[in-house]
Amino acid sequence: MGYYVSIEESTFMIPAENLDAAYKAMCELNYTVPNSQKRGGSYPDKDKAPEYGPHKSCWFSWMDWNYHETCKDAEKILQEVGFYTSIGENGNLHIDGYGNKTGQEDLFLKSICSLAKGYIVWKGGEGEYWGETYGGDRVIVKERSRQDFSDLVTL
């Protein structure tokens, strides 16, 4: 089971000058989020894993347990989370889409909120819409009953 979501519209981007910092911030999640909160599954010996830090028995949804070693840049991490991405002519990293079960994509986006700009319009599996705006200290979420996102502003 799971809950499917998709991106209907996105202006989300990480400016080229912030890509290294975004990569570092997303890698740090593997060290700062308790292993008990990594929802990707686990091997039977999860109880032997330390409270924090990468461990082969615990991982984030859709991620390798050691993604901080296997993913060499911010784009690769976002792709492993499940996003469709592209690099613009000026080197900015764009999130172009997502269409899968929810995992822990919100955690990764939150970790780079202040390093990014723009918004994402999501559609849930039951037809609901919401928008998320990035670029400040926190993600701003706006629920919608219809597909009208004229008040979401690109920062």
C-alpha positions as CSV (number, residue, x, y, z in Angstrom):
1,M,0.0,0.0,0.0
2,G,1.0,3.6,-0.1
3,Y,-0.3,7.0,-1.0
4,Y,0.5,8.2,-4.5
5,V,1.3,11.9,-5.3
6,S,2.4,13.8,-8.3
7,I,3.8,17.2,-9.1
8,E,1.4,19.2,-11.3
9,E,3.6,22.3,-11.6
10,S,7.0,23.2,-10.3
11,T,9.3,26.3,-10.4
12,F,11.5,24.7,-7.6
13,M,15.2,25.2,-8.3
14,I,18.4,25.2,-6.4
15,P,20.7,28.0,-7.8
16,A,24.1,26.7,-9.0
17,E,25.9,28.5,-6.3
18,N,23.9,26.6,-3.6
19,L,24.3,23.1,-5.0
20,D,27.3,22.1,-2.9
21,A,25.6,23.3,0.3
22,A,22.3,21.5,-0.7
23,Y,24.3,18.3,-1.2
24,K,25.9,18.6,2.2
25,A,22.6,19.4,3.9
26,M,20.9,16.3,2.4
27,C,23.8,14.0,3.2
28,E,23.7,15.3,6.8
29,L,20.2,13.9,7.2
30,N,21.7,10.4,7.3
31,Y,23.6,11.4,10.4
32,T,21.1,13.7,12.2
33,V,17.8,11.9,11.7
34,P,17.3,9.0,14.2
35,N,17.5,5.6,12.5
36,S,14.1,4.9,14.0
37,Q,12.6,7.6,11.8
38,K,14.0,6.3,8.5
39,R,10.9,4.7,7.0
40,G,12.4,2.9,4.0
41,G,12.3,-0.4,5.7
42,S,14.9,-2.4,7.6
43,Y,16.6,-5.7,8.0
44,P,15.7,-7.9,11.0
45,D,18.7,-6.5,12.9
46,K,17.5,-2.9,12.9
47,D,17.5,-3.0,16.7
48,K,21.3,-3.4,16.6
49,A,21.7,-0.2,14.7
50,P,22.9,2.9,16.6
51,E,20.4,5.6,17.3
52,Y,22.0,7.9,14.7
53,G,24.2,7.5,11.7
54,P,24.2,5.5,8.5
55,H,23.6,1.8,9.1
56,K,22.9,-1.0,6.6
57,S,19.8,-2.0,8.5
58,C,18.0,1.4,8.3
59,W,17.4,3.7,5.4
60,F,15.1,6.5,4.1
61,S,12.3,5.7,1.8
62,W,13.6,4.9,-1.7
63,M,17.2,5.6,-0.7
64,D,20.3,3.4,-0.3
65,W,21.4,3.2,3.3
66,N,24.7,4.8,2.3
67,Y,23.4,7.3,-0.3
68,H,25.8,9.9,1.1
69,E,28.5,7.7,-0.5
70,T,26.7,6.5,-3.6
71,C,25.1,9.8,-4.7
72,K,27.8,12.2,-5.7
73,D,25.8,15.4,-6.0
74,A,22.4,17.1,-5.1
75,E,20.8,16.0,-8.3
76,K,21.6,12.3,-7.7
77,I,20.1,12.5,-4.2
78,L,16.9,14.1,-5.4
79,Q,16.6,11.6,-8.2
80,E,17.0,8.7,-5.7
81,V,14.3,10.3,-3.6
82,G,12.1,10.0,-6.7
83,F,12.2,13.4,-8.3
84,Y,12.6,14.1,-12.0
85,T,15.2,16.7,-12.3
86,S,17.1,18.8,-14.9
87,I,20.0,21.2,-15.0
88,G,19.4,24.5,-16.7
89,E,21.7,26.3,-19.0
90,N,23.0,28.4,-16.1
91,G,23.7,25.3,-13.9
92,N,20.6,25.6,-11.7
93,L,19.0,22.3,-10.6
94,H,15.3,22.1,-11.3
95,I,12.7,19.7,-9.9
96,D,10.5,18.9,-12.9
97,G,8.3,16.2,-11.6
98,Y,7.4,13.4,-9.2
99,G,4.9,10.6,-9.6
100,N,5.1,7.8,-7.0
101,K,4.1,6.8,-3.5
102,T,5.0,9.2,-0.9
103,G,8.3,8.5,0.9
104,Q,10.4,11.0,2.8
105,E,10.7,13.6,0.0
106,D,9.3,16.2,2.3
107,L,12.2,15.7,4.7
108,F,14.8,16.2,2.0
109,L,13.0,19.3,0.6
110,K,12.7,20.8,4.0
111,S,16.5,20.3,4.6
112,I,17.3,22.5,1.5
113,C,14.4,25.0,1.8
114,S,16.6,28.0,2.5
115,L,18.9,27.1,-0.4
116,A,16.2,26.8,-3.0
117,K,13.6,29.0,-4.7
118,G,10.2,28.5,-6.1
119,Y,7.2,26.4,-5.5
120,I,5.8,22.9,-6.1
121,V,2.1,22.1,-6.7
122,W,1.2,18.6,-5.6
123,K,-1.8,16.5,-6.4
124,G,-2.7,13.7,-4.1
125,G,-4.1,10.3,-5.0
126,E,-7.7,11.3,-4.1
127,G,-7.6,14.5,-6.2
128,E,-6.6,17.0,-3.5
129,Y,-4.1,19.8,-4.3
130,W,-1.6,21.7,-2.2
131,G,1.3,24.0,-2.9
132,E,4.6,24.4,-1.1
133,T,6.8,27.5,-1.4
134,Y,10.5,27.4,-0.8
135,G,13.2,30.0,-0.3
136,G,12.8,30.9,3.4
137,D,13.5,29.4,6.7
138,R,10.7,26.9,6.4
139,V,8.4,25.4,3.7
140,I,5.1,27.2,3.4
141,V,2.2,24.8,2.7
142,K,-1.1,26.0,1.2
143,E,-4.0,23.6,1.0
144,R,-6.3,24.0,-2.0
145,S,-9.8,22.7,-2.8
146,R,-9.3,23.4,-6.5
147,Q,-6.4,23.9,-8.9
148,D,-5.8,27.6,-8.3
149,F,-2.3,28.5,-7.3
150,S,-2.2,32.1,-8.3
151,D,-1.0,33.1,-4.9
152,L,2.0,30.9,-4.8
153,V,4.9,33.2,-5.5
154,T,8.4,32.3,-6.8
155,L,10.9,33.9,-4.4
